[in-house]
Amino acid sequence: MSLRKITPWRSALLFAALVLTLGIFGVGLQASGQITDKHVKDRVTLMTSQKAALTLLSDMVAGRTVFDAPRAKAARRTLIGTTGRIAKRFKKQRMDPNSHARTEIWQHWDDFEHRAETARQSAKQINSKSLSGLRRTVPAMMQACFSCHQTYRSTPNAFVTH
């Protein structure tokens, strides 16, 4: 078995996989309480769908899952659809003790909306036709998610989501 050269895109990909593994996109509900606000639950459902799709794609890119073009295409479609609904799900300020949303979302709405659109455009650019296409395009999607979460999502506890 030969060692592969660590290229910049491989480094970025390894970093992104680590971020996913550490739970930056983690989901679940806190054991001490459920999310009671329907609108916040809808946000959690949206983000959970995105996490599942992005996890599948990153697993394919990292070789943890065998590349499967139809499944990659379905994950891409999920990301395009869900990222297109981010702004709608966050339009009205709704908070829940078990939510990760920061109030800065609504204080800097234009920036938040711009980041959601950046995520949507990144989702549209995902090349799901080949493994090499995924390797070139998935890191931009991961970066779009990470950038928004870094700014507008509070540091998650082990079992809490948006």
C-alpha positions in Angstrom: 0.0 0.0 0.0 1.5 3.4 -1.0 1.0 6.6 1.0 -0.7 9.3 -0.9 0.7 12.8 -1.0 -1.3 15.2 1.2 -2.5 17.9 -1.2 -4.3 21.1 -0.2 -7.7 19.6 -1.1 -7.0 16.4 0.8 -6.0 18.5 3.8 -9.2 20.5 3.6 -11.2 17.3 3.2 -9.6 15.7 6.2 -10.3 18.8 8.2 -13.9 18.8 7.1 -14.3 15.1 8.0 -12.8 15.8 11.4 -15.2 18.7 12.0 -18.1 16.4 11.1 -16.8 13.7 13.3 -16.4 16.0 16.3 -20.0 17.0 16.0 -20.0 20.5 14.6 -23.1 19.3 12.7 -24.3 17.1 15.6 -27.9 16.4 16.1 -30.2 15.1 18.8 -32.2 16.4 21.7 -30.9 17.2 25.1 -31.9 14.5 27.6 -33.3 17.1 30.0 -35.9 18.5 27.6 -37.6 18.4 24.2 -37.9 21.2 21.8 -41.5 22.4 22.2 -41.7 25.2 19.6 -43.0 23.7 16.3 -41.0 26.2 14.2 -37.8 25.4 16.0 -38.5 21.7 15.5 -38.9 22.4 11.8 -35.5 24.0 11.8 -34.0 21.0 13.5 -35.6 18.7 11.0 -34.2 20.8 8.1 -30.7 20.8 9.5 -30.9 17.1 10.3 -31.7 16.4 6.7 -28.7 18.5 5.6 -26.4 16.7 8.1 -27.5 13.3 6.7 -26.9 14.3 3.1 -23.6 15.9 3.8 -22.4 13.0 5.9 -23.2 10.6 3.1 -21.3 12.7 0.6 -18.3 13.2 2.9 -18.2 9.5 3.7 -18.0 8.8 -0.1 -15.3 11.4 -0.5 -13.3 10.0 2.4 -13.7 6.4 1.2 -15.8 5.3 4.3 -18.7 4.6 1.9 -18.4 3.3 -1.7 -19.2 6.0 -4.2 -22.7 5.6 -5.6 -23.8 8.2 -8.2 -27.5 7.8 -7.6 -27.2 8.2 -3.8 -24.8 11.1 -4.3 -27.3 12.8 -6.7 -30.1 12.3 -4.2 -28.0 13.8 -1.4 -27.2 16.8 -3.7 -30.9 17.3 -4.4 -31.6 17.2 -0.6 -29.0 19.8 0.0 -30.3 22.1 -2.8 -33.8 21.8 -1.4 -33.0 22.2 2.2 -30.5 25.1 1.8 -33.2 26.9 -0.2 -35.5 26.8 2.9 -33.0 28.0 5.5 -34.0 31.6 5.5 -37.7 30.7 5.6 -37.2 28.5 8.6 -35.3 31.2 10.5 -37.4 34.2 9.2 -39.1 34.8 12.5 -37.1 34.9 15.7 -38.1 31.9 17.7 -36.0 30.5 20.5 -36.0 27.4 22.6 -33.8 26.5 25.5 -32.7 23.4 23.5 -31.8 25.4 20.3 -28.4 26.4 19.1 -29.5 29.4 17.2 -27.9 32.6 18.3 -29.9 35.8 18.4 -27.3 37.3 16.1 -29.1 35.6 13.2 -31.9 38.2 13.5 -29.6 41.1 14.4 -27.6 40.5 11.2 -30.3 39.1 9.0 -28.9 40.2 5.7 -25.6 38.5 6.4 -27.4 35.3 7.6 -29.5 35.3 4.4 -26.4 35.8 2.3 -24.7 32.8 4.0 -27.8 30.7 3.4 -27.7 31.6 -0.3 -24.0 30.8 -0.4 -24.8 27.3 1.0 -27.5 26.9 -1.7 -25.1 27.9 -4.5 -22.5 25.5 -3.1 -25.1 22.7 -3.0 -25.9 23.4 -6.7 -22.2 23.2 -7.6 -21.8 19.7 -6.1 -20.7 17.3 -8.8 -22.3 14.0 -8.0 -21.4 12.3 -11.2 -18.0 11.0 -10.1 -15.9 10.6 -7.0 -13.4 13.0 -8.3 -16.3 15.5 -8.9 -17.4 15.1 -5.3 -13.8 15.5 -4.0 -13.6 18.9 -5.9 -17.0 20.2 -4.8 -18.0 18.9 -1.4 -15.4 20.9 0.5 -17.1 24.2 -0.6 -20.4 23.0 0.8 -18.8 22.0 4.0 -17.1 25.3 4.3 -20.4 27.2 3.7 -22.1 25.2 6.5 -19.1 25.7 8.9 -18.9 29.4 8.2 -22.5 30.0 9.1 -22.4 27.7 12.1 -19.3 29.4 13.4 -21.0 32.7 13.4 -24.7 32.0 14.1 -24.7 28.7 16.1 -23.8 28.6 19.7 -21.3 26.0 20.7 -23.4 22.8 21.0 -23.7 20.7 24.0 -23.2 17.0 23.4 -26.9 16.2 22.6 -28.4 19.5 21.4 -29.0 20.8 17.9 -30.2 24.0 16.2 
